[in-house]
Amino acid sequence: MVVITHQREKCIGCNYCVEEAPYRWAMSHKDGKSILVDGIDKKGFFTTRVFDDEYEDNLKAAEYCPVNIIQVKKI
């Protein structure tokens, strides 16, 4: 199991996460920031649990994020 956490408020809308894992990330037409698909908001941190097959793509998304607001952990 993998946990992905995204601090959306600090997103600058660079789109790297969407390019690396388009099935898990989308760009908002409203404010230009990324959205963690199926993410649940808890005080500005969006979190979701996914299967291990999504680990590599989302780890790349976290590494490429210029503002370091994505965390990906295996549990």
HELIX and SHEET records of a PDB file:
HELIX    1   1 ARG A    8  LYS A   10  5                                   3    
HELIX    2   2 TYR A   16  GLU A   20  1                                   5    
HELIX    3   3 ASP A   52  GLU A   54  5                                   3    
HELIX    4   4 TYR A   55  TYR A   64  1                                  10    
SHEET    1   A 4 ILE A  40  LYS A  42  0                                        
SHEET    2   A 4 PHE A  45  VAL A  50 -1                                        
SHEET    3   A 4 VAL A   2  GLN A   7 -1                                        
SHEET    4   A 4 ILE A  70  LYS A  74 -1                                        
SHEET    1   B 2 TRP A  25  MET A  27  0                                        
SHEET    2   B 2 SER A  34  LEU A  36 -1                                        
END                                                                             
